[in-house]
């Protein structure tokens, strides 16, 4: 069997269509299509079902893809072992992190990682989508979500709980709410997603027929939300990682709502990567480091 043709099949399936595979390989689409057709003629079997927008492997194509992927990973691992012989750990890792969690919780981890592994260069992208991972622009990504995509490897980094909090001065001015409904009648600070989940939960704090929540500030920027909370301009419903240091110092105080009041907002943190993409020692080291630090912080 032609190993190069097998590698081409892996590239096509990973890319999702012939055009993207051709761009990655530096070839024309016509050349990729010709080589694939030649491989199928040699085997006497169809390997891919083609449509105008995407491709889908046949049963034989899927099996050969798994074999080809394993062979490619072994060759890449062998190349890396030879290159790394007698050398310190080095390489470049592209990591995508969410804006809020990445800045407020992970910045310290990543600086510690750089001190521990001076030979590894990091490219850190602040984003909240998974497209950059799927299209190969990054090696791994941290995301806050309820359920990770099934086609990605997901390492659980722990839960994200939500807390209600405010400055002592804000509490003195507006009073300490005893229930979530009472809190929603105060000037509220939260992200747009939190506001949406409150509405989906059917929470209507105002007069009957008035569907508006009395939001004082809505923003996707968690640094901005925290700063406004610290200025005493409202009461917040925010992720725990966003205000943990401020609550520990006493700058913010947690509002003692009944247990479970904010459970419907809870979500999870995941470290995601593609199962079909080769991971260098540098990538594996960063993945293990982030996973360990997240679990330590959650303990």
C-alpha positions as CSV (number, residue, x, y, z in Angstrom):
1,X,0.0,0.0,0.0
2,X,1.2,3.5,-0.8
3,X,2.0,5.1,2.5
4,X,2.1,8.6,0.9
5,X,-1.4,8.1,-0.4
6,X,-2.5,6.9,3.0
7,X,-1.1,10.1,4.5
8,X,-3.0,12.1,1.9
9,X,-6.2,10.4,2.9
10,X,-5.6,11.4,6.6
11,X,-4.9,15.1,5.5
12,X,-8.1,15.2,3.5
13,X,-10.3,13.8,6.3
14,X,-8.7,16.1,8.9
15,X,-9.2,19.1,6.7
16,X,-12.9,18.3,6.0
17,X,-12.8,18.9,2.3
18,X,-10.4,18.8,-0.7
19,X,-9.9,22.5,-0.9
20,X,-8.7,22.9,2.7
21,X,-6.5,19.8,2.4
22,X,-4.9,21.3,-0.8
23,X,-4.2,24.6,1.0
24,X,-2.6,22.8,3.9
25,X,-0.4,20.7,1.6
26,X,0.5,23.5,-0.8
27,X,-1.0,21.6,-3.7
28,X,-3.8,22.4,-6.2
29,X,-7.2,20.9,-5.5
30,X,-7.1,19.1,-8.8
31,X,-3.9,17.4,-7.8
32,X,-5.3,16.3,-4.5
33,X,-8.4,15.0,-6.2
34,X,-6.4,13.1,-8.8
35,X,-4.1,11.4,-6.2
36,X,-7.1,10.4,-4.2
37,X,-8.9,8.9,-7.2
38,X,-5.7,7.1,-8.2
39,X,-5.5,5.6,-4.6
40,X,-9.1,4.5,-4.8
41,X,-8.5,2.8,-8.2
42,X,-5.5,0.9,-6.8
43,X,-7.6,-0.4,-3.9
44,X,-10.6,-1.0,-6.0
45,X,-12.7,0.7,-3.3
46,X,-14.3,4.1,-2.7
47,X,-12.8,5.8,0.3
48,X,-14.7,9.0,0.5
49,X,-18.2,10.1,-0.4
50,X,-17.9,13.6,-1.9
51,X,-20.5,16.4,-1.9
52,X,-20.0,20.0,-3.0
53,X,-19.3,21.2,0.6
54,X,-17.8,18.3,2.5
55,X,-16.5,14.7,2.4
56,X,-17.5,11.7,4.5
57,X,-15.3,8.5,4.7
58,X,-16.7,5.2,3.8
59,X,-16.3,2.3,6.2
60,X,-13.0,1.3,4.5
61,X,-11.9,5.0,4.4
62,X,-12.5,5.3,8.1
63,X,-10.5,2.2,8.9
64,X,-7.6,3.3,6.7
65,X,-7.8,6.8,8.2
66,X,-7.3,5.3,11.7
67,X,-4.3,3.3,10.5
68,X,-2.8,6.2,8.7
69,X,-3.2,8.5,11.6
70,X,-1.4,6.0,13.9
71,X,1.4,5.7,11.4
72,X,1.8,9.4,11.1
73,X,1.8,10.0,14.9
74,X,4.5,7.3,15.3
75,X,6.7,8.9,12.6
76,X,6.2,12.3,14.1
77,X,7.1,11.0,17.6
78,X,10.2,9.3,16.2
79,X,11.3,12.5,14.5
80,X,10.8,14.5,17.7
81,X,12.7,12.0,19.7
82,X,15.7,12.2,17.4
83,X,15.5,16.1,17.3
84,X,15.2,16.3,21.1
85,X,18.0,13.9,21.9
86,X,20.3,15.6,24.4
87,X,18.4,18.8,24.3
88,X,16.2,20.6,26.9
89,X,12.5,20.6,26.4
90,X,11.6,23.2,23.7
91,X,9.1,24.1,21.1
92,X,6.1,26.5,20.5
93,X,2.6,25.9,21.8
94,X,-0.5,27.9,20.6
95,X,-3.1,28.0,23.4
96,X,-6.5,29.6,23.2
97,X,-8.2,30.6,26.4
98,X,-11.5,32.4,27.3
99,X,-11.3,36.1,28.0
100,X,-12.5,36.0,31.6
101,X,-11.1,32.8,32.9
102,X,-7.9,33.1,30.9
103,X,-7.1,36.6,32.3
104,X,-8.4,36.2,35.9
105,X,-7.3,32.6,36.7
106,X,-4.8,31.4,34.2
107,X,-2.4,34.3,33.8
108,X,-0.4,33.3,36.9
109,X,-0.3,29.6,35.8
110,X,1.1,30.5,32.4
111,X,3.8,32.8,33.9
112,X,4.8,29.9,36.2
113,X,4.9,27.6,33.2
114,X,7.3,29.9,31.3
115,X,9.6,30.1,34.3
116,X,9.7,26.3,34.7
117,X,10.1,25.7,30.9
118,X,12.2,28.5,29.4
119,X,12.7,26.6,26.2
120,X,8.9,26.5,25.4
121,X,7.5,29.6,23.6
122,X,3.8,30.3,24.2
123,X,1.3,32.0,21.8
124,X,-1.8,32.7,23.9
125,X,-5.0,33.7,22.1
126,X,-8.0,35.1,24.0
127,X,-11.1,33.8,22.4
128,X,-14.3,32.0,23.3
129,X,-15.0,29.8,20.2
130,X,-13.7,26.3,19.2
131,X,-13.3,27.1,15.5
132,X,-9.7,28.1,16.0
133,X,-9.0,24.7,17.4
134,X,-10.9,22.7,14.8
135,X,-9.2,24.6,11.9
136,X,-5.7,24.1,13.3
137,X,-4.9,27.6,14.3
138,X,-4.2,26.5,17.9
139,X,-2.9,23.3,19.5
140,X,-5.3,23.2,22.5
141,X,-8.0,25.4,24.0
142,X,-9.5,26.0,27.4
143,X,-13.2,26.6,27.4
144,X,-16.0,27.2,29.9
145,X,-19.1,25.3,28.7
146,X,-21.8,22.9,29.8
147,X,-20.9,20.0,27.4
148,X,-17.7,19.8,25.3
149,X,-18.1,18.8,21.6
150,X,-18.1,15.1,21.1
151,X,-15.4,15.1,18.4
152,X,-12.8,16.7,20.7
153,X,-10.8,15.2,23.5
154,X,-11.9,17.0,26.7
155,X,-10.1,17.0,30.0
156,X,-12.2,18.3,32.8
157,X,-10.7,21.2,34.7
158,X,-13.4,21.5,37.4
159,X,-16.8,23.1,37.9
160,X,-17.6,26.8,37.7
161,X,-19.9,28.0,40.4
162,X,-21.6,31.3,40.5
163,X,-21.7,33.7,43.5
164,X,-23.7,36.8,44.4
165,X,-21.5,39.5,45.9
166,X,-21.1,43.2,46.5
167,X,-19.0,45.7,48.4
168,X,-19.8,46.4,52.1
169,X,-20.7,50.0,51.1
170,X,-23.1,48.7,48.4
171,X,-24.7,46.3,50.9
172,X,-25.1,49.2,53.4
173,X,-26.8,51.3,50.8
174,X,-29.2,48.8,49.3
175,X,-29.6,46.3,52.1
176,X,-28.6,42.6,52.1
177,X,-31.0,40.5,49.9
178,X,-32.2,37.3,51.5
179,X,-33.4,35.6,48.3
180,X,-32.6,35.6,44.6
181,X,-35.8,37.5,43.8
182,X,-34.8,40.2,46.3
183,X,-31.4,40.4,44.7
184,X,-32.9,40.9,41.2
185,X,-34.6,44.0,42.5
186,X,-31.2,45.6,43.2
187,X,-29.0,47.2,40.6
188,X,-27.5,44.1,39.1
189,X,-24.1,43.5,37.4
190,X,-23.6,40.4,35.2
191,X,-22.6,39.1,31.8
192,X,-25.0,38.9,29.0
193,X,-25.1,35.1,29.2
194,X,-26.1,35.3,32.9
195,X,-28.9,37.7,32.1
196,X,-30.1,35.3,29.3
197,X,-30.1,32.4,31.7
198,X,-32.0,34.4,34.3
199,X,-34.7,35.1,31.7
200,X,-34.7,31.5,30.5
201,X,-35.3,30.4,34.2
202,X,-38.4,32.5,34.1
203,X,-37.3,35.0,36.8
204,X,-39.4,38.1,36.6
205,X,-38.6,40.4,39.5
206,X,-40.7,43.4,38.4
207,X,-44.4,44.1,38.1
208,X,-46.4,41.6,36.2
209,X,-46.2,42.1,32.5
210,X,-42.8,43.9,32.7
211,X,-40.2,41.4,31.4
212,X,-37.2,43.6,31.9
213,X,-34.6,42.8,34.5
214,X,-33.2,45.8,36.4
215,X,-29.6,45.3,35.0
216,X,-27.3,48.1,36.0
217,X,-24.5,46.7,33.8
218,X,-24.2,43.9,31.3
219,X,-20.8,43.2,29.6
220,X,-18.8,40.2,28.3
221,X,-15.6,41.7,29.8
222,X,-15.1,40.2,33.2
223,X,-12.3,42.6,34.2
224,X,-14.7,45.4,33.6
225,X,-17.5,43.7,35.5
226,X,-15.2,43.2,38.5
227,X,-13.9,46.7,38.5
228,X,-17.5,48.1,38.5
229,X,-18.4,45.7,41.4
230,X,-15.4,46.9,43.3
231,X,-16.5,50.5,42.8
232,X,-19.7,49.7,44.6
233,X,-22.0,50.5,41.6
234,X,-24.2,47.4,42.0
235,X,-24.5,43.8,43.1
236,X,-23.1,41.0,41.0
237,X,-23.9,37.5,39.9
238,X,-20.6,36.3,38.6
239,X,-18.4,33.2,38.3
240,X,-16.5,32.3,41.5
241,X,-13.0,32.5,39.8
242,X,-13.8,36.1,38.9
243,X,-14.1,37.5,42.5
244,X,-12.4,34.8,44.7
245,X,-9.4,37.1,45.5
246,X,-11.6,40.1,46.1
247,X,-13.9,38.1,48.5
248,X,-10.9,36.7,50.3
249,X,-9.5,40.2,51.0
250,X,-12.9,41.5,52.1
251,X,-13.3,44.0,49.2
252,X,-16.3,42.1,48.2
253,X,-18.7,40.1,50.4
254,X,-20.7,37.1,49.4
255,X,-24.5,37.5,49.7
256,X,-25.9,34.6,51.6
257,X,-28.7,33.5,49.3
258,X,-30.5,30.2,50.1
259,X,-28.4,27.1,49.2
260,X,-28.8,26.1,45.5
261,X,-30.2,29.5,44.4
262,X,-27.6,29.9,41.6
263,X,-27.1,26.2,40.7
264,X,-28.8,26.7,37.4
265,X,-26.0,29.0,36.3
266,X,-23.2,26.5,37.1
267,X,-21.0,25.2,34.3
268,X,-17.6,23.5,33.7
269,X,-14.1,24.2,32.5
270,X,-12.5,21.9,29.9
271,X,-9.1,21.6,28.2
272,X,-9.8,20.6,24.6
273,X,-7.7,19.3,21.8
274,X,-8.2,17.4,18.5
275,X,-7.7,13.6,18.8
276,X,-6.3,13.4,15.3
277,X,-3.6,16.0,15.7
278,X,0.0,15.0,16.7
279,X,1.1,16.5,20.1
280,X,4.7,17.5,20.6
281,X,6.4,17.0,24.0
282,X,5.9,20.8,24.5
283,X,2.1,20.6,23.9
284,X,1.8,17.5,26.1
285,X,3.7,19.2,28.9
286,X,1.5,22.3,28.8
287,X,-1.7,20.2,28.7
288,X,-0.6,18.3,31.8
289,X,0.6,21.4,33.6
290,X,-2.7,23.3,33.0
291,X,-4.8,20.3,34.0
292,X,-2.8,19.9,37.3
293,X,-3.0,23.6,38.2
294,X,-6.7,23.7,37.6
295,X,-7.4,20.7,39.8
296,X,-5.1,22.1,42.5
297,X,-7.0,25.4,42.5
298,X,-10.3,23.6,42.6
299,X,-9.3,21.5,45.6
